[in-house]
Amino acid sequence: MEVSRRSCILYSLIMVVVLAKIGKSQLTENFYVKTCPMVETLVKKAVDKKVNQEFAVIADTLRLFFHDCFVEGCDASVMIKSKNGDAEKNASDNLSLDDDGVDLVIKAKKAVESVCPGVVSCADILVIATRDCVVRAGGPWYNVDLGRRDGLISKASRVTGNIPKPTFNLNQIKKIFAKKNLSEYDMIALSGAHTVGVSRCKSFANRLYSQIDPLLDSTYAKQLMATCPKNANSTITTNMDPNTPNTFDNVYYKNLLVGKGLFTSDVALYTDLSCRKIVNKFANNHHDFNAAFITAMRKLGRIGVKIGNQGEIRKDCTAFN
């Protein structure tokens, strides 16, 4: 009995230590309340300045966040530059990422470092900046979980098969989101980010030439072909939302109802009965969309995070220490 009692006491003490370490390492909204209480204010100032200079940074930052979290988790690994061209950002799925989002994080990091050197990760700055970009476009404000550390791995080879493509069908999209423990509801809510920003013609050319996709509104198809002629220059772009391209709203879902979804992956959400119910819900009530988007963004932001003694706090967001 005495041995058993001692074993129980020892086990309890071990669990107290383990739980204490876990508690200190978990993401929390007030993670920097003592070490860098001005972090969100500093990042917001950087966002405001950059958006005033280049509005496109809003969509660029959103894409940067998504592409980061879907590979290796939310650890700023997508920002690493490689002399050998073998980092995440060099993968074919990431070549369309514009530099404005990275530049915003770099500038915000510099501002934070001037006040709290070596404290805040680039991964956390990206999360805060993404939220603030959504707000600047008219989207909902939400609390962000903080405490991530920057990753130590960034390989182009690990990107393939982990980034949703605009040409994907519904099963392909569902599979990638399910791998990240994101539900169908989350998937449709996050797709609403296509309410802002632009796309290169090649991302939807498969729906226009040889045969126009019958699910595409004919007038909209003609508009797209006028903007993106066959074999168009790879730099030509068009708005993902033809109606309110600079506003974060639920019009993306209203567009799906009338055949104005730009990508194959967009229209796929309305061809499935289960997904269509959710699309209709978000199209008819922007509050429902906002609530679902916030929940999905917070879930996405927790994927594969490095905490506690994992990873590092980078001095330069584009290079490992």
C-alpha positions in Angstrom: 0.0 0.0 0.0 2.8 2.4 0.9 4.6 1.8 -2.4 1.3 2.4 -4.3 0.7 5.6 -2.3 4.1 6.9 -3.1 3.7 6.0 -6.8 0.4 8.0 -6.8 2.1 11.0 -5.1 5.0 10.9 -7.5 2.6 10.6 -10.5 0.6 13.6 -9.2 3.7 15.7 -8.8 4.9 14.9 -12.3 1.5 15.8 -13.7 1.5 19.1 -11.9 4.9 20.0 -13.4 3.8 18.8 -16.9 0.5 20.7 -16.7 2.3 23.8 -15.5 4.6 23.7 -18.4 1.7 23.2 -20.8 -0.2 26.0 -19.3 2.7 28.4 -19.8 3.1 27.3 -23.4 -0.5 27.5 -24.6 -1.6 30.3 -27.0 -3.5 33.0 -25.1 -5.0 36.3 -26.0 -2.9 38.1 -23.4 0.3 36.3 -24.0 2.4 39.5 -24.3 0.5 41.5 -21.6 3.7 41.8 -19.5 6.5 41.3 -22.1 5.2 43.5 -24.9 1.8 45.1 -24.1 2.0 47.5 -27.1 2.4 44.7 -29.7 -1.1 44.9 -31.2 -1.0 48.7 -31.3 2.3 48.7 -33.0 1.2 46.2 -35.6 -2.0 48.1 -36.3 0.0 51.2 -37.0 2.1 49.3 -39.5 -1.0 47.9 -41.1 -2.7 51.3 -41.4 0.4 52.9 -43.0 0.9 50.0 -45.5 -2.8 49.9 -46.4 -2.9 53.6 -47.0 0.1 53.1 -49.4 -1.1 49.9 -51.1 -4.6 48.6 -50.6 -3.8 45.3 -52.2 -1.7 44.4 -49.1 -5.0 43.3 -47.4 -5.6 40.4 -49.7 -1.8 39.7 -50.0 -1.6 39.3 -46.2 -4.6 37.1 -46.0 -3.1 34.8 -48.6 0.2 34.8 -46.9 -1.4 33.7 -43.6 -3.4 30.9 -45.3 -0.4 29.6 -47.2 1.7 29.7 -44.1 -0.7 27.8 -41.8 -1.5 25.1 -44.4 2.2 24.1 -44.5 4.2 23.3 -41.3 1.5 25.2 -39.3 1.3 28.9 -38.5 5.0 29.5 -38.0 6.1 32.1 -40.6 8.0 29.4 -42.5 6.5 30.7 -45.8 8.5 33.9 -45.3 11.9 32.3 -45.3 14.2 33.2 -48.2 16.6 30.6 -49.5 19.8 31.1 -51.6 19.2 27.6 -53.1 15.6 28.4 -54.0 14.2 25.4 -52.0 12.2 27.2 -49.3 8.4 27.2 -49.1 8.0 30.5 -50.9 9.8 28.9 -53.9 7.2 26.2 -54.4 5.0 26.5 -57.5 1.9 27.0 -55.3 3.5 30.0 -53.6 5.0 31.8 -56.5 1.9 33.9 -56.9 2.2 35.3 -53.4 3.0 39.0 -53.7 5.7 40.6 -51.6 3.5 43.3 -50.0 2.3 40.9 -47.3 5.8 40.0 -46.4 6.9 43.6 -46.5 4.1 44.5 -44.1 5.2 41.8 -41.5 8.8 42.9 -41.8 7.9 46.6 -41.1 5.6 45.6 -38.2 8.4 43.4 -36.8 10.9 46.3 -37.0 8.5 48.5 -35.1 7.9 45.8 -32.4 11.6 45.0 -32.1 12.3 48.7 -31.3 10.1 48.4 -28.2 10.3 44.7 -27.3 13.4 43.2 -28.8 13.5 39.4 -29.1 10.0 38.9 -27.7 7.4 38.7 -30.4 7.5 36.1 -33.2 7.0 36.8 -36.8 4.3 34.2 -36.8 2.3 36.1 -34.2 2.9 39.4 -36.0 1.4 37.8 -39.2 -1.6 36.7 -37.3 -2.3 40.1 -35.8 -1.6 41.9 -39.2 -4.0 39.5 -40.9 -6.8 40.3 -38.5 -6.2 44.1 -38.8 -6.2 43.8 -42.6 -9.6 42.1 -42.5 -10.9 45.0 -40.3 -9.4 47.6 -42.7 -11.5 46.1 -45.5 -14.7 46.3 -43.5 -14.6 42.8 -42.0 -15.1 41.8 -38.4 -12.6 42.5 -35.5 -11.8 39.5 -33.4 -9.4 38.6 -30.6 -6.3 36.7 -31.7 -4.5 33.9 -29.8 -0.8 34.6 -29.4 2.3 32.8 -28.2 3.5 31.1 -31.4 7.2 30.7 -32.1 8.8 30.8 -35.5 9.5 27.5 -37.3 12.9 26.1 -38.1 11.9 24.3 -41.3 10.9 25.7 -44.7 11.0 23.3 -47.6 9.5 23.7 -51.0 9.0 19.9 -51.2 6.6 20.0 -48.3 4.2 22.4 -50.0 2.8 20.1 -52.7 -0.5 18.6 -51.8 -1.1 21.0 -48.9 -2.3 24.2 -50.6 -5.8 24.3 -52.0 -5.8 25.1 -55.7 -8.4 27.2 -57.5 -8.9 24.3 -60.0 -9.8 21.8 -57.3 -13.1 20.0 -57.2 -15.1 19.7 -54.0 -13.6 16.4 -52.9 -10.1 17.7 -53.3 -10.8 20.8 -51.3 -12.5 18.9 -48.5 -9.6 16.5 -48.3 -7.0 19.3 -47.7 -9.2 21.1 -45.1 -9.9 17.8 -43.3 -6.2 17.2 -43.1 -6.0 20.3 -41.0 -9.0 19.4 -38.9 -11.1 22.1 -40.4 -14.7 21.2 -41.0 -16.8 21.7 -44.1 -18.4 24.8 -42.3 -14.9 26.2 -41.7 -13.9 25.5 -45.3 -16.8 27.5 -46.7 -16.3 30.3 -44.2 -12.6 30.6 -45.1 -13.4 30.6 -48.8 -15.2 33.9 -48.1 -11.8 35.5 -48.1 -12.1 35.6 -51.9 -14.4 38.6 -51.3 -11.2 40.8 -51.6 -8.2 40.7 -53.8 -7.4 39.7 -57.4 -6.4 36.6 -59.3 -4.2 36.0 -62.3 -6.0 34.8 -65.4 -4.4 31.4 -65.5 -6.1 30.5 -62.2 -9.5 30.4 -63.9 -8.7 30.1 -67.6 -9.7 26.4 -67.5 -13.3 27.6 -67.2 -13.3 29.9 -70.3 -11.5 28.4 -73.2 -12.1 25.3 -75.3 -15.5 25.2 -73.6 -17.1 27.8 -71.3 -18.1 26.2 -68.0 -21.9 25.9 -68.1 -22.0 26.8 -64.4 -20.5 30.2 -65.2 -22.9 33.1 -65.9 -22.6 33.9 -69.6 -22.3 37.6 -69.2 -19.7 37.2 -66.5 -17.8 34.8 -68.7 -17.7 37.4 -71.5 -16.4 40.0 -69.1 -13.7 37.6 -67.9 -12.6 36.8 -71.5 -12.5 40.5 -72.3 -10.1 41.0 -69.4 -8.2 37.8 -69.9 -7.9 36.9 -73.6 -6.7 33.4 -74.5 -3.0 33.0 -73.6 -3.1 36.3 -71.7 0.0 37.7 -70.2 0.6 36.0 -66.8 0.6 39.3 -65.0 -2.9 40.3 -66.0 -5.4 40.0 -63.1 -9.1 40.5 -62.4 -11.1 41.0 -59.2 -12.2 37.8 -57.4 -15.4 39.6 -56.4 -16.7 41.6 -59.4 -19.1 43.6 -57.3 -17.4 44.8 -54.1 -13.7 43.8 -54.6 -12.4 46.2 -51.9 -14.9 45.3 -49.2 -14.8 42.3 -46.9 -18.4 41.3 -47.0 -20.7 38.4 -47.8 -21.2 39.3 -51.5 -18.8 36.5 -52.4 -21.6 34.0 -51.5 -24.3 36.1 -53.3 -22.1 35.8 -56.4 -22.1 32.0 -56.1 -25.9 32.0 -56.2 -25.9 33.7 -59.6 -23.0 31.9 -61.4 -20.3 34.5 -60.6 -17.9 32.4 -58.6 -14.5 32.9 -60.2 -12.8 29.6 -59.5 -13.7 25.9 -60.0 -13.2 25.6 -56.2 -15.7 28.4 -55.7 -18.5 27.1 -57.8 -17.9 23.6 -56.3 -19.3 25.0 -53.0 -22.7 25.6 -54.7 -23.0 22.4 -56.6 -23.1 20.3 -53.5 -26.4 20.2 -51.6 -24.8 20.2 -48.2 -22.5 23.1 -48.9 -25.2 25.0 -50.7 -27.2 25.3 -47.5 -24.2 27.0 -45.8 -23.6 29.2 -48.9 -27.2 30.3 -48.8 -27.0 31.0 -45.1 -23.9 33.2 -45.4 -25.4 34.9 -48.5 -28.5 35.8 -46.6 -26.9 36.9 -43.3 -23.6 38.6 -43.1 -23.6 38.2 -39.3 -23.6 34.4 -39.7 -20.7 34.7 -42.1 -18.7 37.0 -39.9 -19.2 34.7 -36.9 -18.2 31.6 -38.9 -15.2 33.4 -40.4 -13.9 34.4 -37.0 -14.2 30.9 -35.6 -12.5 29.4 -38.6 -9.7 31.9 -38.6 -8.9 31.2 -35.0 -9.0 27.5 -35.6 -6.7 27.9 -38.6 -4.3 30.1 -36.5 -3.8 27.2 -34.1 -2.7 24.6 -36.7 0.7 23.2 -36.1 1.9 26.0 -33.9 5.3 25.9 -32.2 5.1 26.9 -28.5 7.1 26.9 -25.3 10.7 25.8 -26.2 9.9 24.9 -29.8 11.1 27.0 -32.7 12.6 30.4 -32.1 11.9 34.1 -32.1 13.5 35.3 -35.4 15.4 38.5 -35.6 14.7 38.7 -39.3 11.4 37.2 -40.5 13.0 36.1 -43.8 15.9 34.1 -42.2 16.5 31.6 -39.5 18.6 32.8 -36.6 
